[in-house]
Amino acid sequence: MQLTETHRPTLDQALEAIRTRAYWSPHPEHPKAYGESAPADGLAAFEALRGSRFDLDQPGTDGWTGGEVSPYGPELAIEYPHPDLEVLLPAMRAGMAAWREAGPETRALVCVEILARISARTHEFAHAVMHTSGQAFMMAFQAGGPHAQDRGLEAVAFAYAEQTRTPAAADWSKPQGKRDPLELRKTFTTAGRGIALVIGCNTFPTWNGYPGLFASLATGNPVLVKPHPRAVLPLALTVKVAREVLTEAGFDPNLVCLAVERPGEGIAKTLATRPEIKIIDYTGSTAFGDWLEANARQAQVYTEKAGVNTVVVDSTDDYKGMLSNLAFSLSLYSGQMCTTPQNVLIPRNGITTEAGPRTYDEVAADLAAAVGGLLGDDARANALLGALVNPDVKARLEAASELGEVALESREVPNPDFPGATVRTPVIVKLDGARKYWESAESEPAYLSECFGPVSFVVAVDSTADALELLRRTVRDKGAMTVGAYTTSEEIERAIEDVCLEESAQLSLNLTGGVYVNQTAAFSDFHGSGGNPAANAALCDGAFVSNRFRVVEVRRQA
């Protein structure tokens, strides 16, 4: 394979992008960029997978399992290999030596080739993501395709940069006065820790799965992918492509394998504590993330869990733009994003705007009207909302209206293409955020717990100062993947920034255009900080990759 000539320029551009943090992407966002026949070909490829047996020809297959049902209604009816771990895990280690000896550049270029082949099949992957996550097609195409591929390439770039920070060899000479100097020849080899486990999530199987997968593979580790049982196909396709590329490049395909569990098996806990597993990447619930951090003691554990994302509204000079931006943020993918705002904190005496003051009640009503207007047309609503990913989300949505005064009722949206889909607009609930409630030791208010899905709370606080204190407590105790704020005051802007710097939360200020608080761009934005309870790592920085390998030194007498 002519990897250097084909992919070294892409790797160099990725390295430059993570250095400058400027916009760059080699993966087109528009479906038409993939060729005239790509949409039909991708759909046909996806349909051909339904009702089939997904054979990966990996060792240790002791049976077949599956059972994915699209959130849009249809059964996928795909069977996947079930692993015998006593056979599979030793087979995965067998290729480590050759993969280590290949060196950082070759490993990186093989990873870039894997991503290039995935990119060429983006339409197929988009249908796989759509029908396992419930994302609307366009979001599944972009977030599950080019944006996920960007995050994977970003991880490869960081992995390469960290591994090449130390030279491969060095001559060492220490003067000894009148005597001959002491001279050594030293070599430094980056070596992977061992088998890496990627525990996939239901909502963003590729976007959240690719950073860990490619960071571990590029640093010399075999990778075992354990998908969420309701979202196997996108990661199974990824594993299949990776195995094909590894084989063609002359490496053991078992460096990347798939572990699909039987219903109720709970294989993630079994795998997470196996001595062969040295790295774990996990996205999902706080409860299981905490369990992994406490119990997978033999592994380096990278978790993205849950948080309570907050927006502080103090003042704005673009009231309509603020409402439009927030309405889109609350609605996108039915709020089923780890970055979606949940709590909007508004002083009960109101805010100042370019059009005059607005009371708390008026802001709540105006935000509800903005969401209602955005989603008033069913076709647009379906394109933005997608489908609820599982019944638990629907149950939380329906229970939320009992928590307080409802500013915006949720409504059912029919989907003419998929009558079996559950599509619901967000509910917005007004709650009291007086200090006596959130400082109480007896019981926490509802807004201090994550309510994953299309549920938002407009919380009345006594002042902007109280909003900042509530923000601080929320980030410190519950974590946050994102924080948003609106203010025209430089002093308050600095105070909000100080809270986020001190509590390690990523902040977006005064967004009123086409960039939203729940979106992050690879090569430029950090997803999570690793500094608050929502996640112990950031996607993607040097810390995310540097502990996936060790540098082994050999000294020889010169």
LUMKOL-899293 format. One line per field, with one value per residue (C-alpha): residue number from 1; residue in one letter; x, y, z. Coordinates in nm, 4 decimals. Layout:
# LUMKOL-899293
k	[NUM,...]
r	[a,...]
u	[X,...]
v	[Y,...]
w	[Z,...]
***
This chain:
# LUMKOL-899293
k	[1,2,3,4,5,6,7,8,9,10,11,12,13,14,15,16,17,18,19,20,21,22,23,24,25,26,27,28,29,30,31,32,33,34,35,36,37,38,39,40,41,42,43,44,45,46,47,48,49,50,51,52,53,54,55,56,57,58,59,60,61,62,63,64,65,66,67,68,69,70,71,72,73,74,75,76,77,78,79,80,81,82,83,84,85,86,87,88,89,90,91,92,93,94,95,96,97,98,99,100,101,102,103,104,105,106,107,108,109,110,111,112,113,114,115,116,117,118,119,120,121,122,123,124,125,126,127,128,129,130,131,132,133,134,135,136,137,138,139,140,141,142,143,144,145,146,147,148,149,150,151,152,153,154,155,156,157,158,159,160,161,162,163,164,165,166,167,168,169,170,171,172,173,174,175,176,177,178,179,180,181,182,183,184,185,186,187,188,189,190,191,192,193,194,195,196,197,198,199,200,201,202,203,204,205,206,207,208,209,210,211,212,213,214,215,216,217,218,219,220,221,222,223,224,225,226,227,228,229,230,231,232,233,234,235,236,237,238,239,240,241,242,243,244,245,246,247,248,249,250,251,252,253,254,255,256,257,258,259,260,261,262,263,264,265,266,267,268,269,270,271,272,273,274,275,276,277,278,279,280,281,282,283,284,285,286,287,288,289,290,291,292,293,294,295,296,297,298,299,300,301,302,303,304,305,306,307,308,309,310,311,312,313,314,315,316,317,318,319,320,321,322,323,324,325,326,327,328,329,330,331,332,333,334,335,336,337,338,339,340,341,342,343,344,345,346,347,348,349,350,351,352,353,354,355,356,357,358,359,360,361,362,363,364,365,366,367,368,369,370,371,372,373,374,375,376,377,378,379,380,381,382,383,384,385,386,387,388,389,390,391,392,393,394,395,396,397,398,399,400,401,402,403,404,405,406,407,408,409,410,411,412,413,414,415,416,417,418,419,420,421,422,423,424,425,426,427,428,429,430,431,432,433,434,435,436,437,438,439,440,441,442,443,444,445,446,447,448,449,450,451,452,453,454,455,456,457,458,459,460,461,462,463,464,465,466,467,468,469,470,471,472,473,474,475,476,477,478,479,480,481,482,483,484,485,486,487,488,489,490,491,492,493,494,495,496,497,498,499,500,501,502,503,504,505,506,507,508,509,510,511,512,513,514,515,516,517,518,519,520,521,522,523,524,525,526,527,528,529,530,531,532,533,534,535,536,537,538,539,540,541,542,543,544,545,546,547,548,549,550,551,552,553,554,555,556,557,558]
r	[m,q,l,t,e,t,h,r,p,t,l,d,q,a,l,e,a,i,r,t,r,a,y,w,s,p,h,p,e,h,p,k,a,y,g,e,s,a,p,a,d,g,l,a,a,f,e,a,l,r,g,s,r,f,d,l,d,q,p,g,t,d,g,w,t,g,g,e,v,s,p,y,g,p,e,l,a,i,e,y,p,h,p,d,l,e,v,l,l,p,a,m,r,a,g,m,a,a,w,r,e,a,g,p,e,t,r,a,l,v,c,v,e,i,l,a,r,i,s,a,r,t,h,e,f,a,h,a,v,m,h,t,s,g,q,a,f,m,m,a,f,q,a,g,g,p,h,a,q,d,r,g,l,e,a,v,a,f,a,y,a,e,q,t,r,t,p,a,a,a,d,w,s,k,p,q,g,k,r,d,p,l,e,l,r,k,t,f,t,t,a,g,r,g,i,a,l,v,i,g,c,n,t,f,p,t,w,n,g,y,p,g,l,f,a,s,l,a,t,g,n,p,v,l,v,k,p,h,p,r,a,v,l,p,l,a,l,t,v,k,v,a,r,e,v,l,t,e,a,g,f,d,p,n,l,v,c,l,a,v,e,r,p,g,e,g,i,a,k,t,l,a,t,r,p,e,i,k,i,i,d,y,t,g,s,t,a,f,g,d,w,l,e,a,n,a,r,q,a,q,v,y,t,e,k,a,g,v,n,t,v,v,v,d,s,t,d,d,y,k,g,m,l,s,n,l,a,f,s,l,s,l,y,s,g,q,m,c,t,t,p,q,n,v,l,i,p,r,n,g,i,t,t,e,a,g,p,r,t,y,d,e,v,a,a,d,l,a,a,a,v,g,g,l,l,g,d,d,a,r,a,n,a,l,l,g,a,l,v,n,p,d,v,k,a,r,l,e,a,a,s,e,l,g,e,v,a,l,e,s,r,e,v,p,n,p,d,f,p,g,a,t,v,r,t,p,v,i,v,k,l,d,g,a,r,k,y,w,e,s,a,e,s,e,p,a,y,l,s,e,c,f,g,p,v,s,f,v,v,a,v,d,s,t,a,d,a,l,e,l,l,r,r,t,v,r,d,k,g,a,m,t,v,g,a,y,t,t,s,e,e,i,e,r,a,i,e,d,v,c,l,e,e,s,a,q,l,s,l,n,l,t,g,g,v,y,v,n,q,t,a,a,f,s,d,f,h,g,s,g,g,n,p,a,a,n,a,a,l,c,d,g,a,f,v,s,n,r,f,r,v,v,e,v,r,r,q,a]
u	[0.0000,0.1333,0.0384,0.2991,0.2343,-0.1422,-0.1966,0.1079,-0.0247,-0.3524,-0.1675,0.0479,-0.2616,-0.4217,-0.1075,-0.1160,-0.4867,-0.4438,-0.1566,-0.3414,-0.6969,-0.8240,-1.1142,-1.0182,-1.1798,-1.0928,-1.4371,-1.7206,-2.0371,-2.2699,-2.4212,-2.3748,-1.9959,-1.9785,-2.0958,-2.4253,-2.4875,-2.3675,-2.7089,-2.8721,-2.5640,-2.5422,-2.9070,-2.8803,-2.5718,-2.7529,-3.0647,-2.8493,-2.7181,-3.0637,-3.1631,-2.8055,-2.5248,-2.2391,-1.9335,-1.5998,-1.3929,-1.2463,-1.1294,-1.3235,-1.6762,-1.8951,-2.2354,-2.4399,-2.6423,-2.8247,-3.1668,-3.1340,-3.4638,-3.4568,-3.6005,-3.7945,-3.9659,-3.8102,-3.6142,-3.2618,-3.2492,-2.8694,-2.6703,-2.3213,-2.0459,-2.0458,-1.6943,-1.5283,-1.2962,-1.0510,-0.9801,-1.0306,-0.8166,-0.4954,-0.5453,-0.5669,-0.2332,-0.0548,-0.0224,0.1091,0.4805,0.4619,0.2271,0.4736,0.7696,0.5838,0.6346,0.4171,0.4107,0.3034,0.0419,-0.0948,-0.1093,-0.2890,-0.5433,-0.5863,-0.6513,-0.9183,-1.0866,-1.0632,-1.2427,-1.5090,-1.5501,-1.6113,-1.9036,-2.0502,-2.3998,-2.4115,-2.2833,-2.5415,-2.8303,-2.6671,-2.6354,-2.9873,-3.1486,-2.9618,-2.9501,-3.2740,-3.0929,-3.2614,-3.0856,-2.8997,-2.7642,-2.6739,-2.4944,-2.2934,-2.2388,-2.2119,-2.0038,-1.7622,-1.7730,-1.7004,-1.4263,-1.2766,-1.2688,-1.0958,-0.8358,-0.7851,-0.7022,-0.4555,-0.2840,-0.2509,-0.1266,0.1397,0.2475,0.2845,0.4710,0.7199,0.7928,1.0818,1.3411,1.3704,1.7442,2.0085,2.3871,2.4791,2.8208,2.9180,3.2600,3.4958,3.7695,4.1034,3.9457,3.7530,3.3876,3.1124,2.9256,2.6002,2.3701,2.0064,1.6895,1.3360,1.0416,0.6761,0.4929,0.1209,-0.0094,-0.2192,-0.5714,-0.7940,-1.1682,-1.4123,-1.7576,-1.9930,-2.2972,-2.6473,-2.6827,-2.3512,-2.1837,-1.9240,-1.8769,-1.8105,-1.6444,-1.3841,-1.1615,-1.0768,-1.0610,-0.8143,-0.6150,-0.5497,-0.4827,-0.2436,-0.0452,0.0148,-0.2739,-0.5168,-0.8742,-1.1779,-1.5026,-1.8007,-2.0975,-2.4159,-2.6603,-2.9040,-2.6348,-2.4073,-2.4111,-2.2139,-1.9253,-1.9448,-1.9009,-1.6067,-1.4403,-1.4913,-1.3238,-1.0351,-0.9726,-0.9679,-0.7145,-0.4906,-0.4813,-0.3955,-0.1223,0.0382,-0.0752,-0.2834,-0.6527,-0.7185,-0.5708,-0.9320,-1.2164,-1.5828,-1.7510,-2.1315,-2.3194,-2.6204,-2.9347,-2.8800,-2.5274,-2.3511,-2.0241,-1.8857,-1.8323,-1.6672,-1.4318,-1.3547,-1.1902,-1.0008,-0.6246,-0.5662,-0.7638,-0.5260,-0.7260,-1.0992,-1.2974,-1.6563,-1.9457,-2.2708,-2.4368,-2.2645,-2.3402,-2.1498,-1.8755,-1.8195,-1.8173,-1.5489,-1.3317,-1.3601,-1.3281,-1.1222,-0.8057,-0.5754,-0.6704,-0.6379,-1.0035,-1.1351,-1.4989,-1.7551,-2.0534,-2.3437,-2.3680,-2.6182,-2.5509,-2.6444,-2.7064,-2.6913,-2.8986,-2.8068,-2.8595,-2.8334,-2.8078,-2.9697,-3.2773,-3.4278,-3.0931,-3.0485,-3.3944,-3.3441,-3.0071,-3.1355,-3.4467,-3.2320,-2.9956,-3.2833,-3.4491,-3.1624,-3.1875,-3.4625,-3.2105,-3.0432,-2.6937,-2.4524,-2.3981,-2.7631,-2.8475,-3.0861,-3.1080,-3.1610,-3.0996,-3.2807,-3.2982,-3.6561,-3.6517,-3.5765,-3.3044,-3.2095,-3.2225,-3.1727,-3.5524,-3.6042,-3.6364,-3.7994,-3.9262,-3.8485,-4.2007,-4.1688,-3.8335,-3.9760,-4.2793,-4.0671,-3.8302,-4.1283,-4.2671,-3.9307,-3.9150,-4.2782,-4.2235,-3.9093,-4.0897,-4.4349,-4.3941,-4.3922,-4.1408,-3.8925,-3.9597,-3.8797,-3.5596,-3.4408,-3.5760,-3.5156,-3.6744,-3.6585,-3.3870,-3.5599,-3.8709,-3.6813,-3.6450,-4.0182,-4.0950,-3.8704,-4.0310,-4.3811,-4.2882,-4.1216,-4.4503,-4.5410,-4.2368,-4.3589,-4.5474,-4.5205,-4.4127,-4.4221,-4.6112,-4.4511,-4.6424,-4.6298,-4.5029,-4.6140,-4.3433,-4.5010,-4.1953,-4.1678,-4.5036,-4.3397,-4.1099,-4.1698,-4.1096,-4.1792,-4.1068,-3.9343,-4.1140,-4.0053,-4.0815,-4.0547,-3.8887,-3.7832,-3.4090,-3.4017,-3.0957,-3.3079,-3.3891,-3.0494,-2.8634,-3.0992,-2.9396,-3.2726,-3.3596,-3.2192,-3.4430,-3.5179,-3.2896,-2.9826,-3.0232,-2.9709,-3.2986,-3.1665,-3.3905,-3.6159,-3.6632,-3.5503,-3.5936,-3.6228,-3.5035,-3.5804,-3.2909,-3.2733,-2.9895,-2.7140,-2.4766,-2.6991,-2.7058,-2.3260,-2.3224,-2.5784,-2.3717,-2.0605,-2.2343,-2.3875,-2.0566,-1.8638,-2.1152,-2.2876,-2.0500,-2.1173,-2.0065,-2.1098,-2.1913,-2.3553,-2.4044,-2.5518,-2.4447,-2.3582,-2.1540,-1.7778,-1.7677,-2.0276,-1.8671,-1.5419,-1.7197,-1.8794,-1.5460,-1.3823,-1.6393,-1.5763,-1.1990,-1.2098,-1.4535,-1.3082,-1.6079,-1.6154,-1.7939,-1.9773,-2.0614,-2.3364,-2.4045,-2.6750,-2.5844,-2.5258,-2.2948,-2.4647,-2.3526,-2.4106,-2.1839,-1.8052,-1.5650,-1.2802,-0.9245,-1.0414,-1.2935,-1.2350,-1.5292,-1.5469,-1.2576,-1.1757,-1.1834,-1.5357,-1.7580,-1.9123,-1.5947,-1.2434,-1.0978,-1.1274,-1.1771,-0.9120,-0.5891,-0.2433,-0.3592,-0.6195,-0.3498,-0.0208,-0.0987,-0.2057,0.1604,0.4897,0.8381,1.0756,1.4450,1.7351,2.0910,2.3970,2.7628,2.8834]
v	[0.0000,0.3441,0.4960,0.7723,0.9213,0.8966,0.9996,1.1840,1.5204,1.4608,1.3736,1.6865,1.9038,1.7467,1.8188,2.1796,2.2064,2.0897,2.3369,2.6404,2.5362,2.6818,2.5332,2.2355,1.9108,1.6615,1.4985,1.6707,1.7573,1.7709,1.4452,1.5513,1.5634,1.1824,1.1378,1.1197,0.7536,0.7638,0.8205,0.5274,0.3084,0.3828,0.3044,-0.0174,-0.1235,-0.0607,-0.2464,-0.5421,-0.5750,-0.6113,-0.9683,-1.0907,-1.2495,-1.0009,-1.2257,-1.0721,-1.3919,-1.3171,-1.5976,-1.7227,-1.6933,-1.9216,-1.8185,-1.5356,-1.2589,-0.9394,-0.7835,-0.4156,-0.2389,0.1020,0.3877,0.4545,0.1151,-0.1468,-0.4424,-0.4657,-0.8435,-0.8578,-1.1302,-1.0568,-1.2889,-1.3519,-1.3833,-1.6550,-1.4218,-1.6978,-1.7401,-1.3872,-1.1899,-1.3959,-1.3734,-0.9952,-0.9740,-1.1813,-0.8913,-0.6366,-0.6873,-0.6201,-0.3261,-0.1808,-0.2280,-0.0472,0.2796,0.5857,0.7082,0.3799,0.3256,0.6750,0.6320,0.2977,0.4715,0.7495,0.4862,0.3245,0.6620,0.7329,0.4083,0.4803,0.8263,0.6777,0.4827,0.7752,0.7323,0.3706,0.4649,0.7450,0.4992,0.2707,0.5576,0.6842,0.3468,0.2715,0.6145,0.7742,1.0743,1.2360,1.1440,1.4714,1.4716,1.1032,1.1810,1.4716,1.3822,1.0087,1.0577,1.3459,1.4909,1.1489,1.0873,1.4273,1.3320,1.0047,1.1824,1.4404,1.1587,1.0120,1.3501,1.3937,1.0354,1.0916,1.4228,1.2779,0.9665,1.1614,1.4128,1.1847,1.1011,0.7392,0.7374,0.9546,0.9487,1.0391,1.1624,1.2833,1.4540,1.3084,1.5705,1.4177,1.0763,0.9557,1.0601,0.8190,0.7313,0.5472,0.4838,0.5087,0.4034,0.5006,0.2889,0.3716,0.0625,0.0191,-0.0797,-0.3738,-0.4386,-0.1309,-0.1637,0.0799,0.0678,0.2280,0.4431,0.4338,0.7957,0.8708,0.5357,0.6679,1.0266,0.9117,0.5835,0.6974,0.9139,0.6303,0.3674,0.5563,0.7019,0.3504,0.1916,0.4686,0.4310,0.0603,-0.1092,-0.3718,-0.2460,-0.4480,-0.2666,-0.3469,-0.1626,-0.0663,-0.3535,-0.1144,0.0464,-0.2293,-0.1792,0.1478,0.0128,-0.3330,-0.1699,0.0260,-0.2898,-0.4634,-0.1773,-0.1639,-0.5382,-0.5149,-0.2306,-0.3960,-0.7166,-0.5308,-0.3361,-0.6614,-0.6541,-0.8904,-0.8031,-0.9156,-0.5861,-0.4659,-0.6951,-0.6768,-0.8042,-0.8078,-0.9218,-1.1465,-0.9866,-0.9123,-1.0574,-0.7461,-0.8311,-0.4801,-0.5449,-0.8787,-0.7253,-0.4152,-0.6112,-0.8646,-0.8363,-0.8194,-0.4948,-0.2022,0.0921,0.1645,0.4318,0.4752,0.7078,0.6676,0.6879,0.8351,0.5242,0.2866,0.5394,0.5723,0.1930,0.1659,0.4287,0.2486,-0.1123,-0.1318,-0.0753,-0.2484,-0.0092,0.3527,0.4596,0.7476,0.8334,1.0719,1.0524,1.2871,1.6443,1.9226,2.1769,2.5330,2.8629,3.1890,3.4739,3.8150,4.0499,4.0551,4.2998,4.0501,3.9151,3.7524,3.5937,3.4611,3.3028,3.1509,3.0076,2.8622,2.7177,2.5279,2.4081,2.2747,2.1028,1.9397,1.5571,1.5856,1.7028,1.3589,1.5056,1.5188,1.8855,1.9992,2.2769,2.1683,2.4633,2.8210,3.0516,3.3863,3.6564,3.6732,4.0534,3.9986,4.0910,4.3888,4.3662,4.6029,4.6257,4.7021,4.4971,4.1524,3.9864,3.6275,3.5223,3.7024,3.5411,3.1975,3.2614,3.4016,3.1029,2.8671,3.0577,3.0366,2.6587,2.6232,2.8323,2.6420,2.3087,2.4174,2.2577,1.8771,1.8232,2.0632,1.9150,1.5634,1.6863,1.8477,1.6155,1.2678,0.9957,0.9253,0.6682,0.4496,0.4332,0.5708,0.9076,0.9206,0.8364,1.1188,1.3599,1.2752,1.2929,1.6344,1.8205,1.7288,1.9100,2.2678,2.5145,2.4154,2.6971,2.4763,2.1494,1.8661,1.7469,1.4321,1.4771,1.2210,1.0878,0.9893,0.7884,0.5937,0.5641,0.3605,0.6449,0.8255,1.1934,1.4522,1.8223,1.9503,2.0371,2.3544,2.3724,2.6803,2.6188,2.8290,2.8495,3.0416,2.9634,2.8008,2.5206,2.4389,2.4957,2.2617,1.9423,1.7606,1.7178,1.8489,2.0307,1.8590,2.0882,1.9587,1.6145,1.5307,1.4747,1.3287,1.4021,1.6862,1.8421,2.1936,2.3960,2.7745,2.8503,3.1784,3.3013,3.6041,3.7711,3.7122,3.6659,3.3861,3.2383,3.2229,3.0552,2.8004,2.7476,2.6911,2.4387,2.2588,2.2187,2.1248,1.8711,1.7402,1.8230,1.9935,1.9250,2.2757,2.6132,2.8995,3.2603,3.5831,3.9216,4.2679,4.3444,4.2979,4.2578,3.9810,3.8167,3.8009,3.6630,3.3851,3.3091,3.2889,3.0328,2.8180,2.8460,2.7570,2.4677,2.3531,2.3856,2.4742,2.8074,2.9593,3.3305,3.5237,3.2754,3.4192,3.2871,2.9487,2.8051,2.6387,2.5531,2.1821,2.1596,2.1241,2.1206,1.8706,2.0075,2.3284,2.2791,2.0647,1.8385,1.8209,1.9307,1.6290,1.8640,1.8234,1.5211,1.5035,1.3548,1.2643,1.3326,1.5833,1.5087,1.5592,1.6740,1.5395,1.3904,1.1840,0.9933,1.0182,0.7575,0.4982,0.4174,0.4063,0.4866,0.1957,0.2830,0.0585,0.1767,0.0319,0.0955,0.3073]
w	[0.0000,-0.0960,0.2383,0.2592,-0.0824,-0.0406,0.3201,0.4555,0.3261,0.5113,0.8310,0.7955,0.7498,1.0567,1.2594,1.1439,1.2288,1.5888,1.6237,1.4865,1.5957,1.2651,1.0702,0.8543,0.7467,0.4726,0.4978,0.3042,0.4965,0.1953,0.0668,-0.2964,-0.2529,-0.2617,-0.6193,-0.8013,-0.7267,-0.3633,-0.1994,-0.3769,-0.3381,0.0336,0.0938,-0.1078,0.0890,0.4167,0.3045,0.1936,0.5501,0.7004,0.7761,0.7220,0.9205,0.9690,0.9456,1.0419,1.0242,1.3655,1.5975,1.8958,1.7578,1.9687,1.8365,1.6883,1.8463,1.7532,1.7856,1.6896,1.6242,1.4592,1.6684,1.3477,1.3771,1.1455,1.2812,1.1434,1.2052,1.1740,1.3498,1.4775,1.6045,1.9790,2.1229,2.3270,2.5181,2.6079,2.2369,2.1088,2.3550,2.3071,1.9302,1.9538,2.1355,1.8721,1.6281,1.8785,1.8129,1.4396,1.5000,1.7531,1.5187,1.2400,1.4268,1.4817,1.1212,0.9646,1.2326,1.1754,0.7979,0.8281,1.0509,0.7935,0.5261,0.7466,0.7860,0.4121,0.3324,0.5926,0.4404,0.0971,0.2479,0.4424,0.2961,0.4108,0.7564,0.7763,0.7403,0.9966,1.2457,1.1731,1.2321,1.5533,1.7194,1.6008,1.4582,1.1595,0.8346,0.7802,1.1351,1.1098,0.7836,0.9235,1.2899,1.2250,0.9116,0.8447,1.1957,1.3498,1.0948,1.1801,1.5489,1.4615,1.2487,1.5215,1.7643,1.5149,1.4798,1.8564,1.8886,1.6246,1.7761,2.1250,2.0096,1.7996,2.0734,2.1768,1.9063,1.7953,1.8711,2.0338,2.0863,2.4429,2.5443,2.8919,2.9260,3.1869,3.1947,3.0946,3.0581,2.7567,2.7637,2.8614,2.5425,2.4894,2.1962,2.3071,2.1279,2.2304,2.1175,2.1756,2.2957,2.3464,2.6875,2.5716,2.4511,2.4478,2.5043,2.3442,2.5066,2.2569,2.3234,2.1743,2.0646,1.8889,1.8180,1.5718,1.6944,2.0490,1.9504,1.6986,1.9219,2.1608,1.8894,1.6724,1.9628,2.0938,1.7547,1.6477,1.9720,1.9197,2.0960,1.9684,2.0022,2.1049,2.0223,2.2460,2.0931,2.2709,2.2038,2.0361,1.8162,1.6878,1.3119,1.2748,1.4843,1.3267,0.9862,1.1278,1.2576,0.9215,0.7322,0.9822,0.9520,0.5709,0.5738,0.8322,0.6256,0.3047,0.4854,0.6049,0.9663,1.1752,1.1268,1.4833,1.5989,1.5713,1.6785,1.7742,2.0923,2.0709,2.3785,2.4105,2.5578,2.9261,2.9246,3.0560,2.8844,2.9418,3.3133,3.2391,2.9847,3.1880,3.4686,3.2540,3.3072,2.9307,2.9048,2.9642,2.8235,2.8372,2.6531,2.7657,2.6868,2.8742,3.2139,3.5162,3.7222,3.4941,3.4280,3.8024,3.8314,3.5637,3.7290,4.0635,3.9490,3.6285,3.8267,3.5779,3.2960,3.1976,3.1946,2.9844,3.0539,2.9160,3.1489,3.2128,3.3318,3.3828,3.1116,3.1982,3.0190,3.2157,3.0676,3.2080,2.9105,2.5343,2.2471,2.0046,2.1781,1.8704,1.7782,2.1325,2.1350,1.7908,1.8877,2.2138,2.0466,1.7964,2.0719,2.2829,1.9862,1.7946,1.8083,2.0714,2.3308,2.3232,2.3178,2.6093,2.5198,2.5055,2.7546,3.0283,3.2673,3.1507,3.4489,3.4322,3.7032,3.8297,3.7844,3.4173,3.1709,2.9563,2.5775,2.2850,2.2618,2.6292,2.9489,2.9524,3.2693,3.3628,3.2617,2.9290,2.8500,2.9332,2.7138,2.4301,2.4410,2.4345,2.1361,1.9573,2.0044,1.9025,1.5914,1.4944,1.5217,1.4058,1.0645,1.0920,0.8111,0.9703,1.3136,1.1916,1.0272,1.3505,1.6179,1.4817,1.6952,2.0696,2.1092,2.3704,2.5927,2.8952,2.7220,2.6540,3.0168,3.1439,2.8997,3.0144,3.3834,3.3491,3.3056,3.6641,3.8051,3.7631,3.5505,3.1860,2.9565,2.6462,2.6141,2.4219,2.1194,1.9106,1.5562,1.2973,1.0664,0.7327,0.6242,0.9496,1.1278,1.4048,1.5116,1.8397,1.7644,2.0347,2.0623,2.3795,2.7001,2.8815,3.2545,3.4780,3.8155,4.1131,4.1626,4.4917,4.7044,4.9754,4.7305,4.5858,4.9124,5.0986,5.2263,5.2431,4.8774,4.5523,4.3059,3.9772,3.7798,3.9657,3.8084,3.4440,3.2598,2.9351,2.6392,2.5192,2.8641,2.9588,3.2751,3.2775,3.6283,3.8056,4.0214,4.2491,4.0572,3.8063,4.1002,4.2277,3.8766,3.8801,4.2194,4.1023,3.7878,3.9988,4.2224,3.9249,3.7427,4.0566,4.1896,3.8778,3.5950,3.2648,2.9102,2.8048,2.9565,2.7690,2.8706,2.7405,2.8731,2.7478,3.0602,3.0428,3.4215,3.4224,3.1205,3.3140,3.6212,3.4140,3.2536,3.5971,3.7147,3.4087,3.4410,3.8091,3.7624,3.4280,3.1982,2.8288,2.7771,2.4791,2.5046,2.3268,2.0476,1.8225,1.4763,1.3155,1.5839,1.8800,2.2315,2.1745,1.8689,1.8690,1.5749,1.5559,1.5370,1.7074,1.9897,2.2952,2.3763,2.7541,2.9703,3.1838,3.4825,3.6164,3.6949,3.3466,3.1938,3.3034,2.9575,2.6756,2.3076,2.2033,2.3630,2.4399,2.7687,2.5823,2.3932,2.5827,2.8490,2.5929,2.5229,2.7087,2.5805,2.6269,2.6226,2.5248,2.6046,2.4351,2.4969,2.2079]
***
